[in-house]
Amino acid sequence: MTELTSRRGLLFGAAAVSAGAFLTGCTSNESSDDDKPAANDQPAADDKPGKQVTIGYAGPLADHGWLNAINDNAKKRAEKYSDVTLEVTEGSNDTAQQIGQIETLINKKVDVLVVLPADGKALTQVGLKAMRAGIPVVNLDRIFNTPQAYRCWIGGDNYGMGLNAGHYIGEKLKDKADARVIELAGLDNLELTKQRTQGFDDALKNYPNIKKVARQAADFTVESGQAKMAQLLQAQSKFDALWNHDDDQGVGALRAIEQAGRDDFLMVGGAGALSAFQAIKQDNGVLKATVLYPPTMAASAIDLARALGQSKGIGGLAEYEIPSSITLYSAVVDKDNVDQYMSTGFK
């Protein structure tokens, strides 16, 4: 899904990135001139049509439910605005091909670029090329090697995913003596997986009665989730909670759990798939919560690109310019708030 992501910047909850809350016009709030900071005179992007903006969008191949949701969010958000034209490249996981696609967008002289790179390090130079050509870049999630390659970065918080998963499980098990937890991670060669595990481990340090007794790494697929979960179940006859890094591989994990006839623990997922939300709402299995890595970040990236193209800022902030870095919050979704997030679930 993602590579190393910067944790600098503002923390915005998932609800804060909707068009109404995230990029609303300052003029919509009535107040006296004495109450307004001087910066509030700067135009802020809102839903009203403004200057026409052509946004070039380049993302990787949608070979995962989350990536497909990223592309859908970007396209649907652009369709909402009559003043936005979206130039979309064919998704590719081949870095050379994606570089070529972005260079084509640069040559077309689009107003702004939104790029979710297949490989942030490998595509840094083309990000620099766009910026040097006067085309601001919104770097989506997988971060370039240097801030010089983008005007604004927006993405998820992998460490925060693990931290919030650990705290959720910790609060559920804090009164249980000698509690045991296991972890079904993602690809271990990705920095994001290391960050998620580190956050999880750091959270569990707050609960001395809880011990992590096993960990397996899958690869974000249903098949790997099922195989690795089966191994964990065979090796661990008794445990109290499971954290699974990814809801797609969680589909396979749940199959293995059902096949083993196990229901003696609670499970927390990751990312925010619709299937996970539905299972949480039904509340008749082990899956009790999931921690978001919201694909709505792509819709927010379009909002930011539009604001940049129109030389506008963000309503609700005193600064003239949009931030250079925005980190989204990894909310925990359980049966108490699942209805609020159901419409954001990806397939």
N, C-alpha and C positions, 0 to 999 in steps of 0.2 A: 504493500500500500504506500507507505511513505518512507523517506529516509530521514536523516538527522534534521530535526526541526528546531529552530531557535525558540526559546521560551521567553525571549524579551517581548515587551509590548504590553498592550492592554488585554485584559481578560473580559471577553464578552460572552455571556450566556447564550444558549441557542435561541432563546426568545428575542434576544437583543439584535439578532442579525436579520430580522424581517425588514421588509422595505419600510414599513411604517415606523418602526422603532429605531432602525439603524441609520437610515439616511433621510431624515425628515427635515423639512425646511424650518429655519429658525423663526421665520416670520409667522409661523402658525401659532406661536405662543404669545399671548398678549401680556405685555408688562410695560411699566413706565420706562422712559429713557434713563432715569436715574438707576434703575435696577440692572440695566444691560451692560455687560462688559463691552469694551470698544470692539472686540473681535466679532461680536454678534452681528455687526453690520455686513460682514462678509457673506456672500450668497452661500447657501447650503443646498445640496441636492435634495430634490423631493420628487414626487410622482408626476408633477406637471411637466409637459413637454418643454424642452429647451433646445439648445444647440444640437444639431445632428452629430452623432459620434459613431464612427466605425471602429468596432472592437474586433481584433483578431484573437481567436481562441485556439490554443494548441494543447491537447492533452494526450495521455498515453492510450493504448488499446484498452477498451473496456472489457477486460477478461475476468472481472471480479464484480460482485454485486455493488460494492462500494464505489468502484470506479465508474460503473455504468450510471449510478446515481449522481456522481459528480457531473458527468456530461449532461444528464437530463436537467439538473438544477441550473446549470449555466444557460442552456438553451431556453428553458422556460422563463427564466428571469429576463433574458434579453427580449423575448417575445412580448413581455409586459410593457415595454417602453416603445412608444412610437418614434422616439428620437434616436433609437439604437439600431444599427445594422451589425449583425454578428457574422464574421467570416470564420467559419469553422474548418479546421484541417481534419483529415482522416487520422484517427488515433493510431499511434504506433508505439511499440516498445523498443524499436530500433533507434538508437540515439542519432545515428547519422541521418536517418530518414526524418526524424523529428526536427533536427537542426535545419535540414533543407526546407521543411514545411514552414518553419518560423522565418527563415530567410526570404521565402516567397511573400509572406505577410509583410515583412519589412520593406521589400521592394514595391509592394502595393501601396505603401505609405499609409497603413492603417493609423488611426489616431492613438490607440492604446492597445497593448498586448496583455492578454491573460494567459499565463503559461503554467501548466502542471507538468513539469519535466519527467520523462521516464527515468532520468538520472540527473539529479541536481548538479553534481560536480561536472558531468560531461557536457551539460548545456549552459554552463556559466558563460562561456565566451559568446554565445549567440545572444544571451541576455545583455551582455555588455555592448554588443554590436547594436542592438535595438536602442538602448539608452543613449549611446553616442550618436545615433541617428535622430535623436530628439523624440523617440517614441517611448513614453513611460511604460514600464512593465509592472504588472501585478503578478508577483510570484506566488503561485498557489501550492501550499503545503510542502512539497519537496523543495528544500531551499537551495538556492545557488550558493556557491562558495564564497561570494563576496556581496555585501550590500550594494556595491556599485552596479551590480547587474540587475537591480530592481528598484522601483520607486516605493513599492509597498509589498510586504510579505503578509499573507494571511494563511493560517493553518491551524491544525489541531495540536493538542497537548498530550503527547504519549506518556510522559512521566505522570501527568495528572490523571490519565486513565488508570494507571496502576495504583496511584495513591488513593483515588476515590474508590476503586474496587476493594482495596485492602481495608480501608476504613469502614466500608459498608459491611464486609464480612466480619471485621473485628467487632463492630457494634452488635452484630447478630450473635456472636459467639463469646462475648466478653465475660459472661457469667458461667461458661462451661469449662470445667477443669480439664486440662490436658487436651485442648482442642487441636485437631489435626486438619491442615488444609493442603491441597495440591494445586498445581498450576499447569494448564495446557497453553503453552506459549505459541507464538508465530515463528517465522523463520529466524533462526539464531544469527544468521549472517547480516541481518538488517539492524541498524542502529536503533530503529524504533522499538524493536523487540527488547533490546537491552534496556531501553528507557522505561518501557512498561513494566518489566520485571523489577527494575530498581525502585520504581515508585511503589509497587506492590510490597516489596520487601521492607521499604522504609516505613510504610504504613503499619505493617504487622509488628514492627518494633515497639509500637505503642501498646501492644497487647501481650504481656509476658506469658499469658496462659495459652497462647496459640503458637504452634510450630508448623512450619512448612515442611512436609515430609517427602514430597516428590515433585518433579517437574519434567515435562516432556515438551519437545518443540515439534510442532506441526508446520504446515506451509500454506495456511490460509485457504485450503480447499476442503470440500466435504469429505473426500476420500481420506485425506491425511488426518482429518479430525477424528474420523471413525476409527482408523487404525491405531493412532496414538492413544486415544481414549481407552480403547480396548486393552492396550498394554498397561495403562495406568490402573484400570479396574482389576486386572489380573494380579498386579503387583501389590495393590493396596486394598486389603480386605475391609478396612474400616477407616473412614475419614469423615470430616464434618462439612467441608465446603470445598468447592472447586471454582477457580477463576480461569475462564477461557478468554484468550485475547481477542478472538474474532468470531462474529456471529455466523459467518459463512462456514467456517470449519466447525462451528458449534452445532450445525445441522447434523454433521456426521457424528460428533460427540454424543449428541442426544440419541442417535440411533444405537450407538454402542451401549449406552446406559440402559436403554429400553431392552436391548437384546440380553443384557446381563441381569435384568430384573432388579436393578438397583434403584432405590428411592430414599435412601437413608442419609442424604446430604442435601445441601443447597448449592445451587450453581449461579454464578454471575458471568454474564457474557460481555462482549465488547463490540462497539461500532454503532449499532442501532438498526439492525435489520428488521423488516416488517414481521418476519416469521418469529423473531424473538419477542417483539412487542405483543404479538397475538398470543404466544405461549404464556407470557407474563400475565396478560389480562385473564386468560382462562384459569390460571393458578391451579392447575391439576397435575403439575409435574415438578421436577427439581429446579427448573429455571425460574428464578425469582426476581432477577434484575439484570440489566445490561448497562454498560458505561459508554456514553456517546463519544464517537469520533465523527462529528456531524458533516455529512456531505453537503449540507446547506451552505458550507463555506464557499462553494462555487457560485451560488447565487449572490452571496455577499461580494465575491470578487468582481462580478459583473457590475454590481452597484458601485464599487470603488472605482472601477475603470470608467464608468459613465461620469462619475463625479470628477475624476481627473481630466477626462476629455472636455468637460464643461467648465473647468477651472473653478470648481466649487469644493466646499469643505463638507464636514459632517455636522448636521444639526445636533445640538446638545453638548457640543464641545466648543470651548472658547477660542481654540486655535484656528488660524486661517486655513491651514492645510490638513489633509487627511494624515493619519499616523503613518509612520514608516513600518510598523510591525503590529500585527493584531493576532493574539493567541486566543483561540476559542476555548471555552470552558467544557470540560468533560463531565457533564451532568450524569447522575445515576437515575435511571428510569426503573421504577418498580410498579407494583399494582396501584400505589397511591397516586401516581402522576402519569401513568402510561397513556391515558386518553389524550393528554395534552400533546404528546409526541407522536401519536399514531400516524398522523398524516406525513410525517417526515421519514418514516421507515422505508428502507430501500429493499428491493426484491433481488 
